[in-house]
Amino acid sequence: MPVSVIIGIALHLLVKGKILFSIMFTLLAVGALFGALFIWLLG
């Protein structure tokens, strides 16, 4: 999932190196992408 990696890097830069926030936002973004993919495949 290269898109989630790019999102994670962008969010890490936006929160200025706050690791906890960047990890949380990255996990949320990955979860949202997997959820959208799952719904798209089932739909």
Distance bins in CASP14 RR format, pairs under 12 A and 6 or more apart:
PFRMAT RR
TARGET T0000
AUTHOR 0000-0000-0000
RMODE 2
METHOD distances of the structure
MODEL  1
1 7 0 0 0 0 1 0 0 0 0 0 0
1 8 0 0 0 0 0 1 0 0 0 0 0
1 26 0 0 0 0 0 1 0 0 0 0 0
1 29 0 0 0 0 1 0 0 0 0 0 0
1 30 1 0 0 1 0 0 0 0 0 0 0
1 31 0 0 0 0 1 0 0 0 0 0 0
1 32 0 0 0 0 0 1 0 0 0 0 0
1 33 1 0 0 1 0 0 0 0 0 0 0
1 34 0 0 0 0 1 0 0 0 0 0 0
1 35 0 0 0 0 0 1 0 0 0 0 0
1 36 0 0 0 0 0 1 0 0 0 0 0
1 37 0 0 0 0 1 0 0 0 0 0 0
2 8 0 0 0 0 0 1 0 0 0 0 0
2 9 0 0 0 0 0 1 0 0 0 0 0
2 30 0 0 0 0 0 1 0 0 0 0 0
2 33 0 0 0 0 0 1 0 0 0 0 0
3 9 0 0 0 0 0 1 0 0 0 0 0
3 10 0 0 0 0 0 1 0 0 0 0 0
3 26 0 0 0 0 0 1 0 0 0 0 0
3 29 0 0 0 0 1 0 0 0 0 0 0
3 30 0 0 0 0 1 0 0 0 0 0 0
3 31 0 0 0 0 0 1 0 0 0 0 0
3 32 0 0 0 0 0 1 0 0 0 0 0
3 33 1 0 0 1 0 0 0 0 0 0 0
3 34 0 0 0 0 0 1 0 0 0 0 0
3 36 0 0 0 0 0 1 0 0 0 0 0
3 37 0 0 0 0 0 1 0 0 0 0 0
4 10 0 0 0 0 0 1 0 0 0 0 0
4 11 0 0 0 0 0 1 0 0 0 0 0
4 25 0 0 0 0 0 1 0 0 0 0 0
4 26 1 0 0 1 0 0 0 0 0 0 0
4 27 0 0 0 0 1 0 0 0 0 0 0
4 28 0 0 0 0 0 1 0 0 0 0 0
4 29 1 0 1 0 0 0 0 0 0 0 0
4 30 1 0 1 0 0 0 0 0 0 0 0
4 31 0 0 0 0 1 0 0 0 0 0 0
4 32 0 0 0 0 1 0 0 0 0 0 0
4 33 1 0 1 0 0 0 0 0 0 0 0
4 34 0 0 0 0 1 0 0 0 0 0 0
4 35 0 0 0 0 0 1 0 0 0 0 0
4 36 0 0 0 0 0 1 0 0 0 0 0
4 37 0 0 0 0 0 1 0 0 0 0 0
5 11 0 0 0 0 0 1 0 0 0 0 0
5 12 0 0 0 0 0 1 0 0 0 0 0
5 26 0 0 0 0 1 0 0 0 0 0 0
5 29 0 0 0 0 1 0 0 0 0 0 0
5 30 0 0 0 0 1 0 0 0 0 0 0
5 33 0 0 0 0 0 1 0 0 0 0 0
6 12 0 0 0 0 0 1 0 0 0 0 0
6 13 0 0 0 0 0 1 0 0 0 0 0
6 26 0 0 0 0 0 1 0 0 0 0 0
6 29 0 0 0 0 1 0 0 0 0 0 0
6 30 0 0 0 0 0 1 0 0 0 0 0
6 33 0 0 0 0 0 1 0 0 0 0 0
7 13 0 0 0 0 0 1 0 0 0 0 0
7 14 0 0 0 0 0 1 0 0 0 0 0
7 22 0 0 0 0 0 1 0 0 0 0 0
7 25 0 0 0 0 1 0 0 0 0 0 0
7 26 1 0 0 1 0 0 0 0 0 0 0
7 27 0 0 0 0 0 1 0 0 0 0 0
7 28 0 0 0 0 1 0 0 0 0 0 0
7 29 1 0 1 0 0 0 0 0 0 0 0
7 30 0 0 0 0 1 0 0 0 0 0 0
7 31 0 0 0 0 0 1 0 0 0 0 0
7 32 0 0 0 0 1 0 0 0 0 0 0
7 33 0 0 0 0 1 0 0 0 0 0 0
8 14 0 0 0 0 1 0 0 0 0 0 0
8 15 0 0 0 0 1 0 0 0 0 0 0
8 17 0 0 0 0 0 1 0 0 0 0 0
8 19 0 0 0 0 0 1 0 0 0 0 0
8 21 0 0 0 0 0 1 0 0 0 0 0
8 22 1 0 0 1 0 0 0 0 0 0 0
8 23 0 0 0 0 1 0 0 0 0 0 0
8 24 0 0 0 0 0 1 0 0 0 0 0
8 25 1 0 0 1 0 0 0 0 0 0 0
8 26 1 0 1 0 0 0 0 0 0 0 0
8 27 0 0 0 0 1 0 0 0 0 0 0
8 28 0 0 0 0 0 1 0 0 0 0 0
8 29 1 0 0 1 0 0 0 0 0 0 0
8 30 0 0 0 0 1 0 0 0 0 0 0
8 33 0 0 0 0 0 1 0 0 0 0 0
9 15 0 0 0 0 0 1 0 0 0 0 0
9 17 0 0 0 0 0 1 0 0 0 0 0
9 22 0 0 0 0 1 0 0 0 0 0 0
9 25 0 0 0 0 0 1 0 0 0 0 0
9 26 0 0 0 0 1 0 0 0 0 0 0
9 29 0 0 0 0 0 1 0 0 0 0 0
10 22 0 0 0 0 1 0 0 0 0 0 0
10 25 0 0 0 0 1 0 0 0 0 0 0
10 26 0 0 0 0 1 0 0 0 0 0 0
10 29 0 0 0 0 1 0 0 0 0 0 0
11 17 0 0 0 0 1 0 0 0 0 0 0
11 18 0 0 0 0 1 0 0 0 0 0 0
11 19 0 0 0 0 0 1 0 0 0 0 0
11 20 0 0 0 0 0 1 0 0 0 0 0
11 21 1 0 0 1 0 0 0 0 0 0 0
11 22 1 0 1 0 0 0 0 0 0 0 0
11 23 0 0 0 0 1 0 0 0 0 0 0
11 24 0 0 0 0 1 0 0 0 0 0 0
11 25 1 0 1 0 0 0 0 0 0 0 0
11 26 1 0 0 1 0 0 0 0 0 0 0
11 27 0 0 0 0 0 1 0 0 0 0 0
11 28 0 0 0 0 1 0 0 0 0 0 0
11 29 1 0 0 1 0 0 0 0 0 0 0
11 30 0 0 0 0 0 1 0 0 0 0 0
12 18 0 0 0 0 1 0 0 0 0 0 0
12 19 0 0 0 0 1 0 0 0 0 0 0
12 20 0 0 0 0 0 1 0 0 0 0 0
12 21 0 0 0 0 1 0 0 0 0 0 0
12 22 1 1 0 0 0 0 0 0 0 0 0
12 23 0 0 0 0 1 0 0 0 0 0 0
12 24 0 0 0 0 0 1 0 0 0 0 0
12 25 0 0 0 0 1 0 0 0 0 0 0
12 26 1 0 0 1 0 0 0 0 0 0 0
12 29 0 0 0 0 0 1 0 0 0 0 0
13 21 0 0 0 0 0 1 0 0 0 0 0
13 22 0 0 0 0 1 0 0 0 0 0 0
13 25 0 0 0 0 0 1 0 0 0 0 0
14 21 0 0 0 0 1 0 0 0 0 0 0
14 22 0 0 0 0 1 0 0 0 0 0 0
14 25 0 0 0 0 1 0 0 0 0 0 0
14 26 0 0 0 0 0 1 0 0 0 0 0
14 29 0 0 0 0 0 1 0 0 0 0 0
15 21 1 0 1 0 0 0 0 0 0 0 0
15 22 1 0 1 0 0 0 0 0 0 0 0
15 23 0 0 0 0 0 1 0 0 0 0 0
15 24 0 0 0 0 1 0 0 0 0 0 0
15 25 1 0 0 1 0 0 0 0 0 0 0
15 26 0 0 0 0 0 1 0 0 0 0 0
16 22 0 0 0 0 1 0 0 0 0 0 0
17 23 0 0 0 0 0 1 0 0 0 0 0
17 25 0 0 0 0 0 1 0 0 0 0 0
18 24 0 0 0 0 1 0 0 0 0 0 0
18 25 0 0 0 0 1 0 0 0 0 0 0
19 25 0 0 0 0 0 1 0 0 0 0 0
19 26 0 0 0 0 0 1 0 0 0 0 0
20 26 0 0 0 0 0 1 0 0 0 0 0
20 27 0 0 0 0 0 1 0 0 0 0 0
21 27 0 0 0 0 0 1 0 0 0 0 0
21 28 0 0 0 0 0 1 0 0 0 0 0
22 28 0 0 0 0 0 1 0 0 0 0 0
22 29 0 0 0 0 0 1 0 0 0 0 0
23 29 0 0 0 0 0 1 0 0 0 0 0
23 30 0 0 0 0 0 1 0 0 0 0 0
24 30 0 0 0 0 0 1 0 0 0 0 0
24 31 0 0 0 0 0 1 0 0 0 0 0
25 31 0 0 0 0 0 1 0 0 0 0 0
25 32 0 0 0 0 0 1 0 0 0 0 0
26 32 0 0 0 0 0 1 0 0 0 0 0
26 33 0 0 0 0 0 1 0 0 0 0 0
27 33 0 0 0 0 0 1 0 0 0 0 0
27 34 0 0 0 0 0 1 0 0 0 0 0
28 34 0 0 0 0 0 1 0 0 0 0 0
28 35 0 0 0 0 0 1 0 0 0 0 0
29 35 0 0 0 0 0 1 0 0 0 0 0
29 36 0 0 0 0 0 1 0 0 0 0 0
30 36 0 0 0 0 0 1 0 0 0 0 0
30 37 0 0 0 0 0 1 0 0 0 0 0
31 37 0 0 0 0 1 0 0 0 0 0 0
31 38 0 0 0 0 1 0 0 0 0 0 0
31 39 0 0 0 0 0 1 0 0 0 0 0
32 38 0 0 0 0 0 1 0 0 0 0 0
32 39 0 0 0 0 0 1 0 0 0 0 0
33 39 0 0 0 0 0 1 0 0 0 0 0
33 40 0 0 0 0 0 1 0 0 0 0 0
34 40 0 0 0 0 0 1 0 0 0 0 0
34 41 0 0 0 0 0 1 0 0 0 0 0
35 41 0 0 0 0 1 0 0 0 0 0 0
35 42 0 0 0 0 1 0 0 0 0 0 0
35 43 0 0 0 0 0 1 0 0 0 0 0
36 42 0 0 0 0 0 1 0 0 0 0 0
36 43 0 0 0 0 0 1 0 0 0 0 0
37 43 0 0 0 0 0 1 0 0 0 0 0
END
